[in-house]
Structure formats: C-alpha cells, structure tokens
Amino acid sequence: MLDVAKTVLNVAGYRFFPIEDPQALRLPLRDFARNLGLRGTVLLAPEGVNVMLAGSPEQIQSLRKHFFETLKFPEFEWKESWSSKQPFSRMLVKVKQEIVSTGHRDIDAITDTAKFLTPSELKRWYDEGEDFVIYDTRNDYEIRLGKFRDAQDLKVKNFRSFLDKVAEAPEEIKNKKVVTYCTGGIRCEKGTGVMLRKHGFMDLYQLEGGILKYFEEVGGEHWEGECFVFDKRVGLSPSLEETPTEQCFACRSPLTLAEQTSEHYNPPESCPYCYQMTPEERLIQKGSLEAS
C-alpha cells in the first residue's frame, strides 16, 4: 500500500523567454538549489527555462523567490502535486540549445504559438459535443498509461517524430478545430508553432498547463487511465495521487499493476515489452526512454 503521508511538494513549470547567457547561470543556480536541499532538474536554454523539482514548500518558495526576484525571470505558473517521498535522486541544472527540441530552429518559441485552451474550456467542449480533433503529442509509452477520450495517438517514439507524422494529417483535419496536449504544456507550446507555420493547421489550440493542470482544475472527466511523469512516481491518477505503476529496470517501460502480473515480467531482467529483446536492444530501448 502506498504511503499517504504526503510531505514533499513536487512542482513543474516552464516559460519561453530570452536568456542571454544560460551557461553563466548553470553552476550558481545548481549550487543555490542544492544548498536549499532541493532535487530535480532545471533546463536552461537561450529560449527559456523548464523546471521539475521537489522539496519542502519552504525550499520551493525560496527558489521561486530566487528565480523571480534575484534572477528576474518572468513569472510563470508551476503545477503542484504532493508525494510521500522525494521522487528525484539528484539536483541537476543543464544547459541545452533548446528546452524542447523540434528540429525547426527557424520557429520562434516565444512568438510562434497557438491559442491557449483552459482545462475548463476543454471539459466544456467535451461536455457539449464540440466538433474538434485532439492530438496527444507525447511518446507511445506515455500514451499507453492514459489519454483524453478520442485523442489521436500517432504512436511515436519522440516529439520530433510526432511533428513529422502530424504533418501528414488530411486537409479536412487541418481545417478543423484542433487541440494538442502533453504532460505540462511545454511540448505543445513549442510544437504548435511548427504545426501553424510549417504544416498548415488553421484553427489550433494548446491545452494550457497540460494534463497536470487539467487534473488539478477539472479532475478526471474525459480522461482515461493515468498520467506518466518523469520521476520515481512514474504514474499519477487524476486526483494527482501516485499509482502502483512501476518501470521495468531493463528497458524503462512503464508497467501497470496488471502488467506486473504478466508471466513475462521477470524483474530486473525483462518485462512484457522487452522479454523478446536481446540485451543490446533492451539497452537501446532504455536509453531512448531515459533521454525522452
């Protein structure tokens, strides 16, 4: 049974804005966060910042104050959930060329983006039978755990592949109302610029705050399953509670409680998704999931 004594605050958030010298910020920010006792990952890039952290509410508040008052980052919303234990092993600050890689460096993540659709508006569209298409921009193993009702699953291994495949959508879809969503909103915000400017989508929306904000504000209506998260909790229910889902040690595929009873689940050697793979193929699969 999962421990329900939740004392660790988990936050996720991002903002696209110009950072002149992200490399100069890396070590001072890492040391500041480590001294606070926080764990998680902060990604810095010339196009902005992405945050996945956990600690006490006081530690989180101190870092927020450092971001917005000391470093003068523009304000952005952080999605919050609670856990009974620290879901991250280390405190890392990484510098990348992009906080989300699309392969389209000519798209400006700050200005080229679709309209936001709030969680309550998406729920209303479902409730009222609005005519729209909804795309899940996440990877195939994330979608296996859960998705919005009638969401289009393009069965991709990474975000770049999603952008390649969605370009092939028929014109009748590109002319309809189209909603994209992901875990916290960051992949959608970066990807909709490509879909608008390169792929011809006419009436495009992105779910504001992603799945986690939808769970926080609306709950689980029109959602099927649970949500994969990139930390030790693995899966969250619509009530933002940790689920019994685990990851295969050999290939890192998420496994529901039912999948853990499979005759092909042999921890730590293999699972139903990798038992027929060679050891080399499992390592490739594991590296792919850990890098996504």
Secondary structure, 3 states (H helix, E strand, C coil): CCCCCCCEEEEEEEEECCCCCHHHHHHHHHHHHHHHCCEEEEEEECCEEEEEEEECHHHHHHHHHHHHHHCCCCCCCEEEEEECCCCCCCEEEEECCCCCCCCCCCCCCCCCCCEEECHHHHHHHHHHCCCEEEEECCCHHHHHHEEECCCEECCCCCHHHHHHHHCCCCHHHHCCEEEEECCCCHHHHHHHHHHHHCCCCCEEEEECCHHHHHHHHCCCCCEEECEECCCCCCEECCCCCECCCEECCCCCCEECCCHHHCCCCECCCECCCCCCCCHHHHHHHHHHHHHC
